[in-house]
């Protein structure tokens, strides 16, 4: 007897699969988007499971805003501005070059109209923000590389989808004006920036007037949707609006958010991003049977070969552009680049990183079914299959080889963030000690309380002034012996209050309050690597 599974049950199965595959990916040390996409393909082949059609607007409206927004919030504006030139070269110029090269290749190999080929080129041109961020999180490489890759992935979607709109309009209307397209591109991008600044400013004004973490967390979850839909409503770049709103809010948040808000909102955002990421990559894999069934028999092999050519061309264009912009100016001018010269190994790693993902598939699915004259959109099914093949190939090929490539090129983490963190902690603790001295001199506080705090801060300062001989973490607040001792006595506290609860000497509410204080005390200790 066949078991029929409904769509609700399939979603629950997907969530279980996401959790298990994410654990497996962590165990075998590979980026989890790869396993999730493969898991989606395998899940789609199970008999009895219903087909799920991934609606393109679902990706744009539900998934992308909350996935891009936290990445923008946590982007360092200082680092982003310092790498603005390579980021814009990748996110704008390289996207347009990739679109053009891919379009002419597609046109030459399939014979479809050039306007249709540019639709495909626009879909293929941007490396995926979600895939790039998911993969780079596990890399231990110099901070500059992460900043460039994350900055590129945040901005390039806006370029690609604006170009996609123009290409689709050219196919539907049969006309295209380059000057008009350039002007509209500037207007759409500028409008997205303005909308993002307005929404970011509104979000900070609302947050700083509230002191209710659950309500504030809800507003923070709604902010990327407000930016995206506001931009789309006035026909400007909603994705760029989300990015700008996130960067603005991230710059202002440390001043306006309370500690309680940060402690409650961060775990919520981590869970939301993990679930949406997981479901999104599973859904990509689930699309394979639908895509295959839409094509004529015998066309799969030809489509796979064409996808291979597309991947090779995209990689060649990316390598040529990145190495060209990095080294040609130095050959023309000896003074160019000077002290900021980047080793070729790091340039090669940036060039190799260019995974495609859900936004490309969403763009392919967003292609209209018919033209204005009622005729089917030329090559739509082929474009969808090629898009899936390219996504799968880049995720597997580039995603699986990134970590070995880092080891082969002997690229080491420069630990800039840890060094800056140590310096900031040292200055902050020294300032706190100076403030304690002022308070003690004014006799505003009990001497015992001042002395207790002074001994704690002096221990922190001593530890931060010691350089780690083994090259380990430099963000330690306390000595190693102190941390081990503190963990042991905190665990004793936990065991004691749980025993009191079990003996019914205290209720569960009292237990949870004490546990929270113990957890916060443990969180202040040295973080695990």
ROTITOR-648161 format. One line per 8 residues: number of its first residue (from 1); for each residue x, y, z of C-alpha. Coordinates in steps of 0.2 Angstrom, whole numbers, plus 5000, padded with zeros to 4 digits. Each point is the difference from the previous one (the first is absolute). Layout:
BEGIN
NUM> X:Y:Z  ...;
//
This chain:
BEGIN
1> 5000:5000:5000  5008:5016:4995  5002:5014:5013  4993:5017:4994  5009:5015:5008  4992:5017:4999  5009:5016:4998  4999:5004:5019;
9> 5008:4984:5004  5013:5003:4987  5005:5017:5008  5002:4991:5016  5011:4986:4992  5010:5014:4992  5003:5008:5017  5006:4984:5008;
17> 5011:4997:4985  5007:5017:5001  5005:4997:5018  5008:4983:4997  5009:5006:4984  5007:5015:5009  5007:4989:5014  5008:4989:4987;
25> 5007:5014:4991  5008:5007:5016  5007:4982:5004  5008:4998:4983  5005:5018:4998  4992:5005:4984  4988:5015:4997  4983:4995:5004;
33> 4991:5008:4985  5008:4986:4990  4993:4986:5010  4983:5008:5001  4999:5002:4981  5005:4982:4998  4988:4995:5013  4986:5009:4991;
41> 5004:4991:4984  4999:4983:5009  4984:5005:5009  4992:5004:4984  5003:4983:4993  4991:4991:5015  4984:4993:4993  4984:5007:5007;
49> 5006:5017:5005  4991:5015:4992  5008:5011:4988  5003:5018:5007  5002:5014:4987  5012:5013:5006  4991:5016:4996  5012:5014:4996;
57> 4991:5013:5009  5001:4989:5016  5019:5001:4999  5000:5019:4997  4987:5004:5012  5002:4988:5014  5018:4993:5000  5012:5013:4993;
65> 4996:5016:5011  5003:4991:5017  5015:4991:4994  5009:5015:4992  4995:5012:5014  5010:4992:5015  5016:4999:4989  4998:5018:4996;
73> 4997:5004:5019  5016:4991:5005  5010:5008:4986  5014:5011:5006  4998:5017:4991  5018:5004:5003  5006:4984:4991  4986:5001:4987;
81> 5005:5018:4996  5019:4995:4999  4996:4987:4987  4987:5010:4991  5010:5000:4983  5002:4981:4998  4982:4997:5007  4993:5012:4987;
89> 5011:4993:4986  4993:4982:5004  4982:5005:5004  4997:5011:4985  5013:4999:4987  5004:4981:5001  4981:4996:5001  4997:5009:4984;
97> 5015:4992:4991  4995:4983:5006  4982:5003:4994  5007:5006:4983  5012:4985:4997  4987:4987:5006  4987:5008:4989  5010:4999:4984;
105> 5005:4982:5004  4982:4995:5003  4995:5009:4984  5014:4991:4990  4997:4983:5006  4981:5000:5000  4995:5012:4986  4987:5008:5011;
113> 4998:5019:4998  5013:5011:5008  4987:5009:5011  4995:4983:5007  5019:4996:5003  5002:5016:5010  4986:4994:5011  5010:4984:5004;
121> 5016:5010:5002  4992:5012:5013  4994:4984:5009  5017:4993:5001  5010:5015:5003  4999:5002:5019  5009:4989:5012  4986:4995:5013;
129> 5000:5010:5017  4994:4986:5010  5012:4987:4993  5015:5012:5002  4996:5005:5018  4997:4982:5005  5016:4993:4992  5011:5015:5006;
137> 4995:4998:5018  5010:4984:5002  5016:5007:4992  5015:5006:5010  5007:5012:4988  5005:5019:5001  4987:5012:5004  5002:5009:4984;
145> 4994:4985:4990  4984:4998:5010  4996:5018:4999  5002:5000:4981  4990:4984:4997  4986:5005:5012  4999:5018:4993  4999:4993:4983;
153> 4986:4988:5004  4990:5014:5008  5001:5012:4986  5000:4990:4984  4982:4993:5001  4994:5018:4997  5011:5002:4985  4995:4983:4993;
161> 4981:5001:5003  4999:5018:4993  5009:4993:4984  4988:4985:5000  4985:5012:5000  5007:5009:4985  5003:4984:4990  4983:4993:5003;
169> 4992:5016:4995  5011:5000:4984  4993:4982:4996  4982:5005:5004  5000:5017:4990  5013:4996:4987  5009:5016:5003  5015:5006:5011;
177> 5008:5017:5002  5018:4999:5009  4999:5019:5005  4983:4998:5008  5006:4984:5008  5015:5008:5008  4989:5015:5006  4987:4988:5007;
185> 5014:4990:5009  5007:5015:5008  4982:5005:5006  4996:4983:5006  5016:4998:5010  4999:5018:5007  4982:4997:5005  5005:4984:5009;
193> 5014:5009:5010  4988:5014:5005  4986:4988:5005  5013:4990:5010  5006:5016:5009  4982:5005:5005  4995:4983:5006  5016:4998:5010;
201> 4997:5017:5008  4982:4996:5004  5006:4983:5008  5012:5008:5011  4988:5013:5005  4987:4987:5005  5013:4989:5009  5007:5014:5011;
209> 4983:5004:5006  4996:4983:5006  5005:4989:5014  4991:4984:4997  5012:4987:4993  4986:4988:4992  4991:5015:4992  5017:5007:4994;
217> 5005:4983:4993  4984:4999:4990  5004:5017:4993  5017:4995:4995  4993:4985:4991  4988:5011:4991  5013:5013:4995  5008:4991:4985;
225> 4982:4997:4993  4996:5018:5002  5015:5005:4990  4998:4988:4987  4981:5003:4997  5002:5018:5001  5013:5000:4986  4990:4988:4989;
233> 4984:5011:5002  5009:5015:4993  5009:4990:4986  5018:5001:5007  5011:4987:5006  4993:4992:5016  5015:4989:5002  5012:5015:5001;
241> 4987:5008:5012  5002:4985:5012  5019:5001:4999  5001:5019:5003  4987:4999:5014  5010:4986:5008  5017:5009:4999  4992:5016:5007;
249> 4991:4991:5014  5016:4990:5004  5010:5016:5002  4987:5007:5012  4995:4985:5010  5014:4999:5013  4994:5017:5006  4981:4998:5000;
257> 4998:4982:5005  5000:4994:5018  5009:4984:5006  4984:4991:5003  4995:5003:4982  5016:4994:4993  5000:4984:5011  4982:4996:4994;
265> 5000:5005:4982  5017:4992:4995  4994:4982:5003  4984:5003:4991  5008:5007:4985  5013:4985:5000  4985:4988:5000  4990:5009:4987;
273> 5016:5001:4988  5004:4982:5003  4982:4994:4996  4998:5011:4985  5017:4995:4993  4997:4982:5003  4982:5000:4992  5006:5010:4985;
281> 5014:4988:4995  4989:4985:5003  4987:5008:4988  5013:5003:4987  5004:4981:5000  4981:4996:5000  4998:5009:4983  5011:4988:4990;
289> 4986:4988:4995  4988:5014:4995  5014:5008:4990  5004:4983:4991  4982:4996:4996  4997:5016:4992  5013:4996:4986  4999:4989:4985;
297> 5008:4982:5002  5018:4999:4995  5004:5019:5003  5007:4997:5018  5018:4995:4993  5001:5015:4989  4994:5012:5014  5013:4993:5011;
305> 5014:5003:4987  4994:5017:4998  5000:5003:5018  5018:4995:5001  5005:5012:4987  4990:5014:5009  5009:4996:5017  5017:5000:4991;
313> 4997:5017:4991  4994:5008:5017  5015:4994:5009  5012:5006:4986  4992:5017:5000  5001:5001:5019  5018:4995:5000  5005:5012:4986;
321> 4991:5015:5007  5006:4998:5018  5018:4996:4995  5000:5014:4987  4993:5013:5012  5013:4995:5013  5016:4999:4990  4998:5011:4984;
329> 5000:5016:5009  5015:4995:5009  5009:4996:4984  4995:5017:4993  5005:5010:5016  5013:4994:5012  4992:5012:5014  4983:4991:4998;
337> 4996:4989:5014  5016:5002:5010  4998:4995:5018  4982:4993:4997  5006:4987:4987  4990:4984:5002  5009:4983:4998  4995:4990:4985;
345> 4994:4986:5010  4987:5011:5008  4995:5006:4983  4998:4983:4993  4989:4995:5015  4988:5015:4997  5000:4995:4981  4995:4982:5004;
353> 4986:5005:5011  4984:5002:4989  4986:4988:5005  4983:5003:4993  4985:4996:5010  4981:5003:5004  5000:5018:4993  5005:4994:4982;
361> 4987:4986:5001  4987:5012:5006  5004:5011:4985  4998:4986:4988  4983:4995:5007  4995:5019:4999  5002:4999:4981  4982:5003:4992;
369> 4991:4985:4993  4995:5010:4984  5004:5015:4990  4989:5015:4996  4994:4991:4984  4995:4985:5010  5014:4989:4994  5010:4990:5013;
377> 5016:5008:5006  5014:4993:4990  5011:4987:5009  4992:5003:5017  5001:4981:5005  5018:4999:4994  5005:5015:5010  4993:4993:5016;
385> 5009:4984:4998  5016:5008:4996  4999:5011:5015  4997:4985:5011  5015:4991:4993  5011:5015:5002  4995:5003:5018  5003:4982:5004;
393> 5017:4999:4991  5006:5016:5008  4994:4995:5018  5009:4983:4998  5015:5005:4990  5005:5016:5009  4992:4997:5017  5009:4984:5003;
401> 5017:5006:4993  5001:5016:5010  5007:4993:5016  5013:4989:4991  5004:5015:4989  5003:5011:5016  5012:4987:5006  5009:4997:4983;
409> 5003:5019:4998  5006:5001:5019  4988:5014:5003  5000:5004:5019  4988:5010:5010  5007:5017:5005  4990:5000:5016  4997:5019:4998;
417> 4983:4999:5008  5007:4991:5015  5015:5012:5002  4988:5015:4999  4988:4992:5012  5014:4998:5013  5006:5018:4998  4982:5006:5002;
425> 4997:4989:5016  5016:5006:5007  4996:5019:4998  4982:4997:5006  5006:4991:5016  5013:5013:5003  4987:5014:4998  4989:4990:5012;
433> 5014:4999:5013  5003:5019:4998  4982:5003:5003  5000:4989:5016  5014:5010:5006  4990:5016:4998  4985:4992:5009  5011:4994:5014;
441> 5008:5018:5002  4983:5008:5001  4994:4987:5013  4984:4997:4991  5000:4981:5002  5004:4988:5014  5019:4996:5000  4996:4981:5000;
449> 4990:5001:4984  5014:5011:4992  5013:4988:5005  4991:4985:4994  4997:5008:4982  5018:5006:5000  5008:4983:5003  4989:4993:4986;
457> 5005:5013:4987  5018:5000:5005  5000:4981:4996  4993:5003:4983  5013:5014:4996  5014:4988:5005  4993:4987:4989  4998:5011:4985;
465> 5017:5007:5002  5008:4983:4998  5004:4995:4982  4994:4982:4997  5016:4989:4997  4991:4987:4990  4991:5011:4988  4984:4996:5007;
473> 4985:5011:5004  5004:5018:5006  4982:5004:5006  5002:4991:5017  4992:5010:5014  5007:4989:5014  5015:4989:5003  4998:4982:4994;
481> 5001:4993:5018  4986:5013:5006  4989:4994:4985  5001:4982:5004  4997:5003:5019  4985:5012:4996  4992:4987:4988  5002:4986:5013;
489> 4992:5011:5014  4986:5006:4988  4996:4982:4996  4999:4996:5018  4987:5015:5002  4990:4992:4986  5000:4983:5007  4995:5007:5017;
497> 4985:5010:4994  4994:4986:4989  5001:4989:5016  4990:5012:5010  4987:5001:4986  4999:4981:4999  4998:4999:5019  4985:5013:4998;
505> 5009:5013:5011  4999:5013:4986  4988:5002:4985  5005:4999:4982  4999:5019:4997  5013:5003:5014  5011:4986:4992  4999:5009:4983;
513> 5005:5017:5007  5015:4993:5009  5005:4990:4984  4999:5015:4989  5012:5010:5012  5012:4984:5000  4999:4999:4981  5005:5019:4998;
521> 5014:4998:5012  5007:4985:4990  4997:5010:4984  5012:5013:5006  5014:4987:5002  5012:4997:4985  4990:4994:4985  5004:4983:4992;
529> 5010:5001:4983;
//
